[in-house]
Amino acid sequence: MLARFGGEEFVVMLMAVNKEDMLALADRIRTSIAAGSVAFEGKTIQVTISFGAALAQFEDRDVDAVIERADLALYEAKDSGRNRVAFADRSTRVTA
């Protein structure tokens, strides 16, 4: 499922996926977007995307807990140079 979550934020929810497959999909999307560009007012603009990723855990009280971890990972990805995928693990520690 894909949904717009905020101004420039989208949520992709995958069912029955492991960390490796989730991160591989995010990286394929990131690479695909980065390979293109957009023409705007006579200029070519390179488009990139940063991903924050998290897996639902048994301990999560609701989906908001998962989104919160993914959001923390997103900001880590942006702070680490953008155009990358970062993952938030169980302890909310983020790895880029």
CNS distance restraints for C-alpha pairs under 8 A (distance, minus, plus):
assign (resid   1 and name CA) (resid  11 and name CA) 7.96 0.50 0.50
assign (resid   1 and name CA) (resid  12 and name CA) 5.67 0.50 0.50
assign (resid   1 and name CA) (resid  13 and name CA) 5.12 0.50 0.50
assign (resid   1 and name CA) (resid  14 and name CA) 6.73 0.50 0.50
assign (resid   2 and name CA) (resid  10 and name CA) 7.02 0.50 0.50
assign (resid   2 and name CA) (resid  11 and name CA) 5.75 0.50 0.50
assign (resid   2 and name CA) (resid  12 and name CA) 4.57 0.50 0.50
assign (resid   2 and name CA) (resid  13 and name CA) 6.50 0.50 0.50
assign (resid   3 and name CA) (resid  10 and name CA) 5.60 0.50 0.50
assign (resid   3 and name CA) (resid  11 and name CA) 5.29 0.50 0.50
assign (resid   3 and name CA) (resid  12 and name CA) 6.62 0.50 0.50
assign (resid   4 and name CA) (resid   8 and name CA) 7.85 0.50 0.50
assign (resid   4 and name CA) (resid   9 and name CA) 6.15 0.50 0.50
assign (resid   4 and name CA) (resid  10 and name CA) 4.32 0.50 0.50
assign (resid   4 and name CA) (resid  11 and name CA) 6.29 0.50 0.50
assign (resid   5 and name CA) (resid   9 and name CA) 5.27 0.50 0.50
assign (resid   5 and name CA) (resid  10 and name CA) 4.88 0.50 0.50
assign (resid   5 and name CA) (resid  11 and name CA) 6.06 0.50 0.50
assign (resid   6 and name CA) (resid  10 and name CA) 6.79 0.50 0.50
assign (resid  14 and name CA) (resid  22 and name CA) 7.83 0.50 0.50
assign (resid  17 and name CA) (resid  21 and name CA) 6.37 0.50 0.50
assign (resid  17 and name CA) (resid  22 and name CA) 6.33 0.50 0.50
assign (resid  18 and name CA) (resid  22 and name CA) 6.14 0.50 0.50
assign (resid  18 and name CA) (resid  55 and name CA) 7.96 0.50 0.50
assign (resid  19 and name CA) (resid  23 and name CA) 6.07 0.50 0.50
assign (resid  19 and name CA) (resid  55 and name CA) 7.06 0.50 0.50
assign (resid  20 and name CA) (resid  24 and name CA) 6.05 0.50 0.50
assign (resid  21 and name CA) (resid  25 and name CA) 6.14 0.50 0.50
assign (resid  22 and name CA) (resid  26 and name CA) 6.26 0.50 0.50
assign (resid  22 and name CA) (resid  53 and name CA) 7.96 0.50 0.50
assign (resid  23 and name CA) (resid  27 and name CA) 6.08 0.50 0.50
assign (resid  23 and name CA) (resid  53 and name CA) 7.46 0.50 0.50
assign (resid  23 and name CA) (resid  85 and name CA) 7.30 0.50 0.50
assign (resid  23 and name CA) (resid  87 and name CA) 7.94 0.50 0.50
assign (resid  24 and name CA) (resid  28 and name CA) 6.17 0.50 0.50
assign (resid  25 and name CA) (resid  29 and name CA) 6.27 0.50 0.50
assign (resid  26 and name CA) (resid  30 and name CA) 6.11 0.50 0.50
assign (resid  26 and name CA) (resid  51 and name CA) 6.92 0.50 0.50
assign (resid  26 and name CA) (resid  85 and name CA) 6.89 0.50 0.50
assign (resid  27 and name CA) (resid  31 and name CA) 5.97 0.50 0.50
assign (resid  27 and name CA) (resid  84 and name CA) 7.56 0.50 0.50
assign (resid  27 and name CA) (resid  85 and name CA) 6.59 0.50 0.50
assign (resid  28 and name CA) (resid  32 and name CA) 6.06 0.50 0.50
assign (resid  29 and name CA) (resid  33 and name CA) 6.22 0.50 0.50
assign (resid  30 and name CA) (resid  34 and name CA) 6.13 0.50 0.50
assign (resid  30 and name CA) (resid  48 and name CA) 7.01 0.50 0.50
assign (resid  30 and name CA) (resid  49 and name CA) 5.77 0.50 0.50
assign (resid  30 and name CA) (resid  50 and name CA) 7.23 0.50 0.50
assign (resid  30 and name CA) (resid  51 and name CA) 7.90 0.50 0.50
assign (resid  30 and name CA) (resid  83 and name CA) 7.03 0.50 0.50
assign (resid  30 and name CA) (resid  84 and name CA) 7.22 0.50 0.50
assign (resid  30 and name CA) (resid  85 and name CA) 7.95 0.50 0.50
assign (resid  31 and name CA) (resid  35 and name CA) 6.14 0.50 0.50
assign (resid  32 and name CA) (resid  36 and name CA) 7.04 0.50 0.50
assign (resid  33 and name CA) (resid  37 and name CA) 8.00 0.50 0.50
assign (resid  33 and name CA) (resid  47 and name CA) 6.56 0.50 0.50
assign (resid  33 and name CA) (resid  48 and name CA) 6.15 0.50 0.50
assign (resid  33 and name CA) (resid  49 and name CA) 7.07 0.50 0.50
assign (resid  34 and name CA) (resid  46 and name CA) 7.01 0.50 0.50
assign (resid  34 and name CA) (resid  47 and name CA) 5.65 0.50 0.50
assign (resid  34 and name CA) (resid  48 and name CA) 4.91 0.50 0.50
assign (resid  34 and name CA) (resid  49 and name CA) 7.30 0.50 0.50
assign (resid  34 and name CA) (resid  83 and name CA) 7.80 0.50 0.50
assign (resid  36 and name CA) (resid  46 and name CA) 6.91 0.50 0.50
assign (resid  36 and name CA) (resid  47 and name CA) 6.83 0.50 0.50
assign (resid  37 and name CA) (resid  44 and name CA) 6.41 0.50 0.50
assign (resid  37 and name CA) (resid  45 and name CA) 5.52 0.50 0.50
assign (resid  37 and name CA) (resid  46 and name CA) 4.66 0.50 0.50
assign (resid  37 and name CA) (resid  47 and name CA) 5.67 0.50 0.50
assign (resid  38 and name CA) (resid  44 and name CA) 5.65 0.50 0.50
assign (resid  38 and name CA) (resid  45 and name CA) 5.12 0.50 0.50
assign (resid  38 and name CA) (resid  46 and name CA) 6.55 0.50 0.50
assign (resid  38 and name CA) (resid  47 and name CA) 7.07 0.50 0.50
assign (resid  39 and name CA) (resid  43 and name CA) 5.56 0.50 0.50
assign (resid  39 and name CA) (resid  44 and name CA) 4.54 0.50 0.50
assign (resid  39 and name CA) (resid  45 and name CA) 6.14 0.50 0.50
assign (resid  40 and name CA) (resid  44 and name CA) 6.30 0.50 0.50
assign (resid  40 and name CA) (resid  45 and name CA) 6.99 0.50 0.50
assign (resid  48 and name CA) (resid  82 and name CA) 7.73 0.50 0.50
assign (resid  48 and name CA) (resid  83 and name CA) 5.32 0.50 0.50
assign (resid  49 and name CA) (resid  82 and name CA) 7.17 0.50 0.50
assign (resid  49 and name CA) (resid  83 and name CA) 4.99 0.50 0.50
assign (resid  49 and name CA) (resid  84 and name CA) 7.07 0.50 0.50
assign (resid  50 and name CA) (resid  74 and name CA) 6.52 0.50 0.50
assign (resid  50 and name CA) (resid  77 and name CA) 6.06 0.50 0.50
assign (resid  50 and name CA) (resid  78 and name CA) 6.38 0.50 0.50
assign (resid  50 and name CA) (resid  82 and name CA) 5.60 0.50 0.50
assign (resid  50 and name CA) (resid  83 and name CA) 4.72 0.50 0.50
assign (resid  50 and name CA) (resid  84 and name CA) 5.01 0.50 0.50
assign (resid  50 and name CA) (resid  85 and name CA) 5.86 0.50 0.50
assign (resid  51 and name CA) (resid  73 and name CA) 7.49 0.50 0.50
assign (resid  51 and name CA) (resid  74 and name CA) 5.35 0.50 0.50
assign (resid  51 and name CA) (resid  77 and name CA) 6.71 0.50 0.50
assign (resid  51 and name CA) (resid  83 and name CA) 7.85 0.50 0.50
assign (resid  51 and name CA) (resid  84 and name CA) 6.32 0.50 0.50
assign (resid  51 and name CA) (resid  85 and name CA) 4.55 0.50 0.50
assign (resid  51 and name CA) (resid  86 and name CA) 6.17 0.50 0.50
assign (resid  52 and name CA) (resid  70 and name CA) 4.66 0.50 0.50
assign (resid  52 and name CA) (resid  71 and name CA) 5.87 0.50 0.50
assign (resid  52 and name CA) (resid  72 and name CA) 7.02 0.50 0.50
assign (resid  52 and name CA) (resid  73 and name CA) 4.30 0.50 0.50
assign (resid  52 and name CA) (resid  74 and name CA) 3.65 0.50 0.50
assign (resid  52 and name CA) (resid  75 and name CA) 7.34 0.50 0.50
assign (resid  52 and name CA) (resid  76 and name CA) 7.80 0.50 0.50
assign (resid  52 and name CA) (resid  77 and name CA) 6.76 0.50 0.50
assign (resid  52 and name CA) (resid  85 and name CA) 6.03 0.50 0.50
assign (resid  52 and name CA) (resid  86 and name CA) 5.10 0.50 0.50
assign (resid  52 and name CA) (resid  87 and name CA) 5.92 0.50 0.50
assign (resid  52 and name CA) (resid  88 and name CA) 7.42 0.50 0.50
assign (resid  53 and name CA) (resid  69 and name CA) 7.61 0.50 0.50
assign (resid  53 and name CA) (resid  70 and name CA) 4.66 0.50 0.50
assign (resid  53 and name CA) (resid  71 and name CA) 7.83 0.50 0.50
assign (resid  53 and name CA) (resid  73 and name CA) 6.27 0.50 0.50
assign (resid  53 and name CA) (resid  74 and name CA) 7.27 0.50 0.50
assign (resid  53 and name CA) (resid  85 and name CA) 7.28 0.50 0.50
assign (resid  53 and name CA) (resid  86 and name CA) 6.14 0.50 0.50
assign (resid  53 and name CA) (resid  87 and name CA) 4.68 0.50 0.50
assign (resid  53 and name CA) (resid  88 and name CA) 6.18 0.50 0.50
assign (resid  54 and name CA) (resid  66 and name CA) 6.18 0.50 0.50
assign (resid  54 and name CA) (resid  67 and name CA) 7.44 0.50 0.50
assign (resid  54 and name CA) (resid  69 and name CA) 6.09 0.50 0.50
assign (resid  54 and name CA) (resid  70 and name CA) 4.95 0.50 0.50
assign (resid  54 and name CA) (resid  73 and name CA) 7.79 0.50 0.50
assign (resid  54 and name CA) (resid  87 and name CA) 5.82 0.50 0.50
assign (resid  54 and name CA) (resid  88 and name CA) 5.21 0.50 0.50
assign (resid  54 and name CA) (resid  89 and name CA) 6.62 0.50 0.50
assign (resid  55 and name CA) (resid  66 and name CA) 6.72 0.50 0.50
assign (resid  55 and name CA) (resid  88 and name CA) 7.99 0.50 0.50
assign (resid  55 and name CA) (resid  89 and name CA) 7.61 0.50 0.50
assign (resid  56 and name CA) (resid  60 and name CA) 6.71 0.50 0.50
assign (resid  56 and name CA) (resid  63 and name CA) 7.63 0.50 0.50
assign (resid  56 and name CA) (resid  66 and name CA) 5.68 0.50 0.50
assign (resid  57 and name CA) (resid  66 and name CA) 7.94 0.50 0.50
assign (resid  57 and name CA) (resid  90 and name CA) 7.24 0.50 0.50
assign (resid  60 and name CA) (resid  65 and name CA) 5.90 0.50 0.50
assign (resid  60 and name CA) (resid  66 and name CA) 6.99 0.50 0.50
assign (resid  61 and name CA) (resid  65 and name CA) 6.55 0.50 0.50
assign (resid  62 and name CA) (resid  66 and name CA) 7.37 0.50 0.50
assign (resid  63 and name CA) (resid  67 and name CA) 6.36 0.50 0.50
assign (resid  64 and name CA) (resid  68 and name CA) 5.94 0.50 0.50
assign (resid  65 and name CA) (resid  69 and name CA) 6.43 0.50 0.50
assign (resid  66 and name CA) (resid  70 and name CA) 6.25 0.50 0.50
assign (resid  67 and name CA) (resid  71 and name CA) 5.98 0.50 0.50
assign (resid  68 and name CA) (resid  72 and name CA) 6.32 0.50 0.50
assign (resid  69 and name CA) (resid  73 and name CA) 6.29 0.50 0.50
assign (resid  69 and name CA) (resid  88 and name CA) 5.74 0.50 0.50
assign (resid  69 and name CA) (resid  89 and name CA) 7.96 0.50 0.50
assign (resid  69 and name CA) (resid  92 and name CA) 5.82 0.50 0.50
assign (resid  70 and name CA) (resid  74 and name CA) 6.12 0.50 0.50
assign (resid  70 and name CA) (resid  87 and name CA) 7.17 0.50 0.50
assign (resid  70 and name CA) (resid  88 and name CA) 6.20 0.50 0.50
assign (resid  71 and name CA) (resid  75 and name CA) 6.43 0.50 0.50
assign (resid  72 and name CA) (resid  76 and name CA) 6.35 0.50 0.50
assign (resid  72 and name CA) (resid  88 and name CA) 7.22 0.50 0.50
assign (resid  72 and name CA) (resid  92 and name CA) 7.85 0.50 0.50
assign (resid  72 and name CA) (resid  94 and name CA) 7.22 0.50 0.50
assign (resid  73 and name CA) (resid  77 and name CA) 6.17 0.50 0.50
assign (resid  73 and name CA) (resid  86 and name CA) 5.25 0.50 0.50
assign (resid  73 and name CA) (resid  87 and name CA) 5.57 0.50 0.50
assign (resid  73 and name CA) (resid  88 and name CA) 5.37 0.50 0.50
assign (resid  73 and name CA) (resid  94 and name CA) 5.54 0.50 0.50
assign (resid  73 and name CA) (resid  95 and name CA) 7.42 0.50 0.50
assign (resid  73 and name CA) (resid  96 and name CA) 7.77 0.50 0.50
assign (resid  74 and name CA) (resid  78 and name CA) 6.30 0.50 0.50
assign (resid  74 and name CA) (resid  85 and name CA) 7.64 0.50 0.50
assign (resid  74 and name CA) (resid  86 and name CA) 6.43 0.50 0.50
assign (resid  75 and name CA) (resid  79 and name CA) 5.98 0.50 0.50
assign (resid  76 and name CA) (resid  80 and name CA) 5.97 0.50 0.50
assign (resid  76 and name CA) (resid  86 and name CA) 6.68 0.50 0.50
assign (resid  76 and name CA) (resid  94 and name CA) 7.00 0.50 0.50
assign (resid  76 and name CA) (resid  95 and name CA) 7.87 0.50 0.50
assign (resid  76 and name CA) (resid  96 and name CA) 7.01 0.50 0.50
assign (resid  77 and name CA) (resid  81 and name CA) 6.69 0.50 0.50
assign (resid  77 and name CA) (resid  82 and name CA) 5.58 0.50 0.50
assign (resid  77 and name CA) (resid  83 and name CA) 7.45 0.50 0.50
assign (resid  77 and name CA) (resid  84 and name CA) 5.79 0.50 0.50
assign (resid  77 and name CA) (resid  85 and name CA) 6.03 0.50 0.50
assign (resid  77 and name CA) (resid  86 and name CA) 5.25 0.50 0.50
assign (resid  77 and name CA) (resid  96 and name CA) 6.21 0.50 0.50
assign (resid  78 and name CA) (resid  82 and name CA) 4.22 0.50 0.50
assign (resid  78 and name CA) (resid  83 and name CA) 7.41 0.50 0.50
assign (resid  78 and name CA) (resid  84 and name CA) 7.68 0.50 0.50
assign (resid  80 and name CA) (resid  96 and name CA) 7.49 0.50 0.50
assign (resid  84 and name CA) (resid  96 and name CA) 7.61 0.50 0.50
assign (resid  85 and name CA) (resid  96 and name CA) 6.36 0.50 0.50
assign (resid  86 and name CA) (resid  94 and name CA) 6.83 0.50 0.50
assign (resid  86 and name CA) (resid  95 and name CA) 5.63 0.50 0.50
assign (resid  86 and name CA) (resid  96 and name CA) 4.07 0.50 0.50
assign (resid  87 and name CA) (resid  94 and name CA) 5.64 0.50 0.50
assign (resid  87 and name CA) (resid  95 and name CA) 5.29 0.50 0.50
assign (resid  87 and name CA) (resid  96 and name CA) 6.21 0.50 0.50
assign (resid  88 and name CA) (resid  92 and name CA) 5.32 0.50 0.50
assign (resid  88 and name CA) (resid  93 and name CA) 5.61 0.50 0.50
assign (resid  88 and name CA) (resid  94 and name CA) 4.18 0.50 0.50
assign (resid  88 and name CA) (resid  95 and name CA) 6.22 0.50 0.50
assign (resid  89 and name CA) (resid  93 and name CA) 5.64 0.50 0.50
assign (resid  89 and name CA) (resid  94 and name CA) 6.21 0.50 0.50
assign (resid  89 and name CA) (resid  95 and name CA) 7.65 0.50 0.50
